[in-house]
């Protein structure tokens, strides 16, 4: 579903150049949830934005759902994002003037789905996440955990095949954070591919695989369950 081949991202030129990613190889299959860990500045967010076609790689190949991103026009990339890629952001990015159902339905309507059908699909997604009774509430009337579930429903509504989440539990308490990771794992188990950036080893243990970045390079991978202590040890900076 997602493949990065020798993917490099450089910002700036010459002595001012910043190498966010350095020849990264990564594949994520349908049904798999991959957690990305690493220290600040290791390239985690750059990897996510490039995987989601929000930024172009400087070199290398990025393939999403069989399509080489470099070969797509700007409009084709936007269409790919609307139809195949779901984003979950740390700050939710819900529109305060829309109800939960309207927030979830919005990407479908933007892609040409009729308002009636988009609403039906949005309500189904909300129901699956236990939010049927909150569908007509506005974001400001929802708890942090409920807003995050609305954001997840928006990310997976329709036929989204790739789910990208950037620190999706950063604003949540431990109970809601575990619930969000459990939901992401369940969604991927039904056939979606997921990539989640997190700094929390306990939450990363919900993933099928954990990939560690340091200085823009993949330095290690592991497959839980290994326990958070093992993950923390693997993610620690190399003293050498």
C-alpha positions as CSV (number, residue, x, y, z in Angstrom):
1,X,0.0,0.0,0.0
2,X,2.9,2.3,0.8
3,X,6.5,2.0,-0.4
4,X,9.4,4.4,0.0
5,X,12.5,3.4,-2.0
6,X,15.7,5.3,-1.2
7,X,13.6,8.3,-0.4
8,X,15.6,11.5,0.5
9,X,14.3,14.9,1.5
10,X,16.5,17.9,1.7
11,X,15.5,21.4,2.6
12,X,17.7,24.3,1.5
13,X,20.9,24.1,-0.4
14,X,24.7,24.2,0.1
15,X,25.9,24.8,3.7
16,X,22.3,25.6,4.8
17,X,20.9,22.3,3.6
18,X,19.0,20.2,6.1
19,X,18.7,16.5,5.3
20,X,15.4,15.4,6.8
21,X,15.4,12.0,5.2
22,X,18.4,10.0,3.9
23,X,17.7,7.1,1.6
24,X,14.8,5.7,3.5
25,X,13.4,2.3,2.5
26,X,10.0,1.5,4.0
27,X,7.1,-0.7,2.9
28,X,3.7,-0.9,4.7
29,X,1.2,-3.7,3.6
30,X,-2.6,-3.6,3.8
31,X,-3.6,-4.8,7.3
32,X,-0.4,-3.5,8.9
33,X,0.0,-0.7,11.4
34,X,3.6,0.7,11.6
35,X,4.7,3.0,14.3
36,X,7.5,5.5,13.6
37,X,9.7,6.6,16.6
38,X,12.8,8.7,17.0
39,X,14.1,11.8,18.6
40,X,13.0,15.3,17.7
41,X,14.4,16.2,14.2
42,X,14.8,12.6,13.2
43,X,12.6,13.0,10.1
44,X,9.3,11.5,11.4
45,X,7.0,14.2,10.3
46,X,8.8,14.6,6.9
47,X,8.3,10.9,6.3
48,X,4.6,11.3,7.0
49,X,4.0,14.3,4.8
50,X,5.9,12.8,1.9
51,X,4.1,9.5,2.3
52,X,0.8,11.5,2.1
53,X,1.9,13.4,-1.0
54,X,1.8,16.7,0.9
55,X,5.5,17.2,0.1
56,X,7.6,15.9,-2.7
57,X,10.7,13.8,-2.1
58,X,14.0,15.3,-3.2
59,X,15.0,11.9,-4.7
60,X,13.9,8.3,-4.5
61,X,10.5,6.8,-5.2
62,X,7.3,7.0,-3.2
63,X,4.5,4.7,-4.2
64,X,1.0,4.8,-2.8
65,X,-1.7,2.3,-3.7
66,X,0.3,1.4,-6.8
67,X,0.8,5.0,-8.0
68,X,4.2,6.6,-8.2
69,X,3.7,10.0,-6.6
70,X,6.4,11.7,-8.8
71,X,4.4,10.8,-11.9
72,X,1.2,12.5,-10.7
73,X,0.0,16.0,-11.4
74,X,-1.0,18.3,-8.6
75,X,-4.7,17.6,-9.2
76,X,-4.0,13.8,-9.3
77,X,-2.2,14.0,-6.0
78,X,-5.2,15.9,-4.4
79,X,-7.5,13.2,-5.8
80,X,-5.4,10.5,-4.4
81,X,-5.4,12.1,-0.9
82,X,-9.2,12.6,-1.0
83,X,-9.9,9.0,-2.1
84,X,-7.2,6.8,-0.7
85,X,-5.4,8.6,2.2
86,X,-6.7,9.5,5.6
87,X,-4.9,11.9,7.9
88,X,-5.2,12.1,11.7
89,X,-3.6,15.2,13.2
90,X,-2.5,15.8,16.7
91,X,-4.8,18.9,17.0
92,X,-7.7,17.1,15.3
93,X,-8.2,19.9,12.6
94,X,-12.0,19.7,13.0
95,X,-14.0,22.7,11.7
96,X,-15.7,24.3,14.7
97,X,-18.7,25.5,12.6
98,X,-19.6,21.9,11.5
99,X,-21.2,19.1,13.5
100,X,-19.3,15.8,14.0
101,X,-21.3,14.3,11.1
102,X,-20.6,17.2,8.8
103,X,-16.9,17.2,9.6
104,X,-16.7,13.5,8.7
105,X,-18.8,13.9,5.5
106,X,-16.8,16.9,4.2
107,X,-14.0,15.0,2.4
108,X,-16.5,12.8,0.6
109,X,-18.5,15.8,-0.5
110,X,-15.4,17.6,-1.7
111,X,-14.7,14.5,-3.9
112,X,-18.1,14.7,-5.5
113,X,-20.2,12.4,-3.3
114,X,-23.8,13.6,-2.9
115,X,-24.6,15.2,0.4
116,X,-27.1,12.5,1.3
117,X,-24.7,9.6,0.6
118,X,-21.9,11.3,2.3
119,X,-24.0,11.8,5.4
120,X,-25.0,8.1,5.4
121,X,-21.3,7.1,5.2
122,X,-20.3,9.6,7.9
123,X,-23.0,8.3,10.3
124,X,-21.8,4.7,9.7
125,X,-18.2,5.7,10.5
126,X,-19.3,7.5,13.6
127,X,-21.4,4.6,14.7
128,X,-18.5,2.3,14.3
129,X,-16.5,4.5,16.7
130,X,-19.3,4.7,19.2
131,X,-20.3,8.3,18.4
132,X,-23.8,7.9,17.1
133,X,-25.3,10.0,19.9
134,X,-22.7,12.8,19.3
135,X,-23.1,13.1,15.5
136,X,-25.0,16.4,15.7
137,X,-22.8,18.0,18.3
138,X,-20.1,20.6,17.4
139,X,-16.5,20.0,18.3
140,X,-16.5,22.4,21.2
141,X,-19.2,20.3,22.8
142,X,-17.1,17.1,22.6
143,X,-14.4,15.8,24.9
144,X,-10.8,15.4,23.7
145,X,-11.3,11.7,23.2
146,X,-14.5,12.2,21.3
147,X,-13.0,14.8,19.0
148,X,-10.1,12.4,18.3
149,X,-12.5,9.7,17.4
150,X,-14.3,12.1,15.0
151,X,-11.0,12.9,13.4
152,X,-10.3,9.2,12.9
153,X,-13.8,8.6,11.5
154,X,-13.1,11.4,9.0
155,X,-9.8,9.8,8.1
156,X,-11.2,6.4,7.4
157,X,-14.7,7.3,5.9
158,X,-15.2,5.9,2.4
159,X,-12.6,3.7,0.8
160,X,-9.4,5.1,2.5
161,X,-6.7,2.5,2.2
162,X,-3.8,4.4,3.8
163,X,-4.1,6.0,7.3
164,X,-1.4,8.5,8.4
165,X,-1.4,9.8,12.0
166,X,1.0,12.4,13.4
167,X,1.2,12.1,17.2
168,X,-2.6,11.4,17.3
169,X,-2.6,11.0,21.1
170,X,-0.5,14.0,22.0
171,X,-3.4,15.9,23.5
172,X,-5.1,12.9,25.2
173,X,-4.8,11.3,28.6
174,X,-3.4,7.7,28.9
175,X,-6.8,6.0,28.8
176,X,-8.0,7.8,25.7
177,X,-4.5,7.4,24.1
178,X,-4.7,3.6,24.5
179,X,-8.3,3.7,23.1
180,X,-7.1,5.6,20.0
181,X,-4.3,3.2,19.3
182,X,-6.6,0.2,19.8
183,X,-9.0,1.8,17.2
184,X,-6.2,2.4,14.7
185,X,-5.0,-1.2,15.1
186,X,-8.6,-2.5,14.6
187,X,-9.1,-0.3,11.5
188,X,-5.8,-1.6,10.0
189,X,-6.8,-5.2,10.8
190,X,-9.7,-4.8,8.3
191,X,-7.4,-4.1,5.4
192,X,-6.1,-0.5,5.7
193,X,-2.4,0.3,6.0
194,X,-1.4,2.6,8.8
195,X,1.6,4.7,9.8
196,X,1.5,6.5,13.1
197,X,4.2,8.8,14.5
198,X,4.5,8.6,18.2
199,X,7.1,9.3,21.0
200,X,5.4,6.9,23.4
201,X,6.8,3.4,23.5
202,X,3.8,2.0,25.3
203,X,1.5,3.3,22.5
204,X,3.9,2.1,19.8
205,X,3.6,-1.4,21.2
206,X,0.1,-1.5,19.7
207,X,1.7,-1.5,16.2
208,X,2.6,-4.6,14.2
209,X,6.0,-3.1,13.6
210,X,8.0,-0.2,15.0
211,X,10.5,1.7,12.8
212,X,13.2,3.9,14.5
213,X,14.5,7.0,12.7
214,X,17.6,8.9,13.7
215,X,19.1,11.7,11.6
216,X,16.8,10.9,8.8
217,X,17.8,7.3,8.5
218,X,16.0,4.0,9.5
219,X,18.3,2.6,12.2
220,X,16.3,-0.2,13.5
221,X,13.0,-2.1,13.3
222,X,11.2,-4.4,15.8
223,X,7.9,-6.3,16.0
224,X,6.0,-6.0,19.2
225,X,5.0,-7.4,21.6
226,X,8.3,-6.7,23.1
227,X,7.2,-4.4,25.9
228,X,7.8,-0.6,26.3
229,X,11.2,-1.1,28.0
230,X,12.6,-2.8,25.0
231,X,11.2,-0.2,22.6
232,X,12.6,2.6,24.8
233,X,16.1,1.0,24.8
234,X,16.0,0.6,21.0
235,X,15.0,4.2,20.5
236,X,17.6,5.7,22.9
237,X,20.4,7.7,21.2
238,X,23.6,5.8,20.4
239,X,26.3,7.1,22.7
240,X,28.9,6.4,20.1
